[in-house]
Amino acid sequence: MKKKIISLLSALALTAQIVPCALADNDVKVYVNDTEMVTDAPIIIENDRTLVPVRAILEYLDYNVDWDGDAQKVTIAKDETTLHLTIGDTQATRDIIYNGNTHSYKNPLEVAPQIINDSTYIPLSDVANAFRLNITWDSDNREVHITQYKKGDLTPLIEFGIISDDDLNKGEYITTQEALNTIQKFYTMPSESYFNRWYSYDKFESLNNIDDSSKKLLIHLHSRNLLTFDDIAELKLEDNLTNLQALTYAIRMTGSTYDCSSQIKEIRLSEPSDIYSTAYERSFIDTEDTANAQSPISRADFYELLNKILFFNYSRGGGAGIYTTSLYETLQKQIS
């Protein structure tokens, strides 16, 4: 079930002592997808850290926020991560849902949350780190720029080279071949020797007539746990991509791994109802109704789906422990 956004009436009406803070020369501006964050309470700089009113997190980032006045605690939730902050405390707690279980970690803060002029302030950088917000600092103009999912804005996909302007003008529907070619751009290619695996599986014999680039594409996506061997054997690359196929790939791209294995647990989801339920929980779709499962997905809807998963924060695990990441973060690292 989707999380419900809880109002901040008690937080915004809070009465408390004014905490001393450096208010001079606070000409810093914060932009979310190029829209300036404008709030009744000013954005503040303290010890070279940007503090923002907690209300801005709700209004501009669309996170779920709750305020406990008695305990002086702020709770911020998004996707599989929840951050618990306490006024005056530089030690927060971060909860990550992984394999259906909640794991809690200590989360040291650079600056403690504060109440200033009756408004609750939290450090933006700590929120960004906890939720893997895509944030950059423009020191020349004293501007903080936050990039997150925005419906209809495919600029991030274009900037990362996932799609091009020309792709937007192609046909109404997208073939399975085109879709998989697009998806593989999210990942680095494995070594050339890995592609020899194609010829070691008898079940691919019926597909040996496809060109080498297509064989490499399919084995590449198998190495990323996006396609099973059975998927590959049954694929019809020339057919239009269906809604069910698109959602299946989206879920696997934002899936969780088992403890000491590289296998994506969501790859085991096979029933359309399971796929749609999981996609709905991740806000990839607005309804769990599977009526359109076998219908072709429009090119526009497919690109919009890719844009959503680009910014989705998901938990992964393995021998190194559990961590939160996003495809946006992964692509940024690849080009940096």
URDA-V725236 format. One record per residue. PHI is phi in whole degrees, -180 to 180 (NA if undefined). PSI is psi in whole degrees, 0 to 359 (* if undefined). NEAR is the number of other ideal C-beta (glycine too) atoms within 10 Angstrom. Layout:
BEGIN
phi={PHI;PHI}
psi={PSI;PSI}
near={NEAR;NEAR}
END
This chain:
BEGIN
phi={NA;-67;-71;-97;-73;-97;-69;-109;-56;-68;-69;-77;-97;-63;-115;-156;-68;-82;-91;-56;-156;-75;-100;-78;58;-90;-96;-69;-123;-117;-119;-114;51;70;-101;-69;-78;-114;-132;-63;-91;-71;-77;-124;-110;-135;52;64;-116;-89;-111;-124;-60;-60;-60;-66;-63;-73;-75;-101;-106;59;-90;-87;-128;-135;-126;-109;-65;-65;-91;57;-121;-113;-119;-120;-131;-158;55;-101;-123;-131;-114;-110;-123;-123;-54;80;-111;-89;-117;-102;-125;-118;-103;-124;-85;-141;53;83;-113;-99;-115;-108;-135;-73;-131;-61;-107;-73;-139;-72;-58;-139;-111;-127;52;69;-115;-88;-114;-133;-72;-64;-64;-71;-65;-62;-66;-66;-108;56;-66;-90;-130;-133;-115;-100;-68;-64;-104;53;-129;-104;-116;-113;-112;-146;-59;-137;-55;85;-99;-95;-54;-59;-63;-71;-65;-85;78;-72;-133;-124;-59;-65;-60;-67;-103;-81;-59;-64;-113;-122;-76;-61;-61;-62;-63;-68;-61;-71;-63;-65;-71;-77;-130;-79;-79;-74;-65;-59;-64;-63;-70;-68;-62;-53;-83;-96;-120;-63;-66;-90;-57;-69;-105;-67;-82;-76;-72;-63;-65;-70;-61;-64;-59;-69;-68;-59;-71;-66;-66;-96;61;-101;-132;-87;-62;-65;-56;-62;-64;-101;-66;-121;-63;-82;-76;-67;-67;-92;-60;-63;-61;-60;-69;-61;-65;-62;-67;-67;-68;-119;-98;-105;-97;-73;-45;-118;-128;-92;-76;-78;-65;-70;-69;-84;-71;-125;-77;-53;-63;-69;-63;-67;-63;-67;-63;-66;-62;-92;64;-78;-135;-99;-149;-89;-63;-94;-58;-98;-54;-95;-82;-68;-84;-70;-59;-62;-68;-66;-66;-66;-63;-60;-65;-65;-72;-58;-102;-73;-87;-131;-98;-126;-147;179;-62;-87;107;-104;-146;-106;-149;-151;-67;-60;-62;-62;-68;-61;-65;-67;-99;-84}
psi={139;145;148;131;123;136;158;30;314;325;320;338;8;139;124;172;155;127;129;138;149;105;351;148;32;68;16;145;145;131;134;113;46;7;125;135;109;122;158;320;139;153;138;146;125;126;43;19;143;124;135;150;139;334;328;328;323;314;319;332;351;38;163;123;138;150;128;100;323;317;355;46;143;132;126;129;142;128;240;13;138;132;127;121;147;136;130;1;127;10;111;173;134;125;134;127;123;125;37;356;151;127;130;141;148;140;91;141;148;324;137;145;147;161;117;120;46;10;141;125;142;151;122;320;325;324;318;317;319;324;9;41;144;103;138;153;123;96;328;319;2;57;138;127;123;130;127;175;133;120;131;349;100;11;315;320;322;318;327;357;17;317;169;169;325;326;327;340;9;187;168;324;164;135;162;321;312;317;315;324;323;316;322;342;350;348;153;150;144;176;156;325;335;329;345;346;335;317;1;3;118;330;346;2;323;345;8;349;350;158;165;326;323;321;317;321;312;318;324;313;333;321;339;10;32;339;135;168;323;321;311;318;332;355;143;95;332;347;157;143;135;164;320;316;315;316;325;313;320;318;318;327;336;40;172;146;154;165;297;30;155;3;134;125;328;349;344;350;124;330;137;322;324;319;312;322;316;319;323;317;329;8;26;332;165;353;152;2;125;14;329;13;315;2;150;140;139;155;318;317;325;316;324;322;316;322;322;314;337;323;1;127;120;159;139;157;161;204;334;359;191;137;163;139;181;159;329;313;318;316;323;319;325;329;352;*}
near={5;10;13;6;13;14;11;20;9;12;22;17;10;17;7;15;8;10;15;9;17;11;12;7;8;16;10;19;16;20;16;20;14;11;11;10;19;11;14;9;18;16;20;21;18;20;10;9;14;22;28;24;24;25;18;22;23;20;16;20;20;13;23;17;25;18;21;13;13;6;10;17;17;24;17;23;18;23;23;19;19;22;24;20;26;17;18;10;14;15;12;24;16;20;17;22;16;21;13;7;8;10;14;11;13;8;17;8;21;14;20;20;23;20;18;20;14;14;22;25;27;25;23;25;19;23;24;16;17;22;23;20;22;19;18;11;13;12;6;6;10;14;15;20;16;20;21;21;19;15;8;7;14;20;12;20;22;15;11;17;10;21;19;11;8;7;16;13;8;12;10;9;19;24;17;19;18;19;22;22;16;18;24;18;13;19;17;9;12;15;7;8;7;14;18;9;15;19;11;7;14;8;11;18;10;10;17;9;7;16;8;9;8;17;18;17;22;25;20;20;20;19;17;17;18;24;23;14;14;10;17;19;16;11;18;9;17;9;13;19;23;18;24;18;22;24;24;24;23;25;24;23;22;26;20;18;19;12;11;9;12;11;12;20;17;20;16;10;20;10;9;16;12;15;25;24;15;20;26;17;16;19;13;19;22;9;10;14;11;17;9;14;16;11;12;20;22;16;22;14;15;24;19;18;20;24;21;17;23;25;19;22;21;23;20;18;19;13;7;8;11;18;13;20;15;22;20;21;16;13;21;14;9;11;8;5}
END
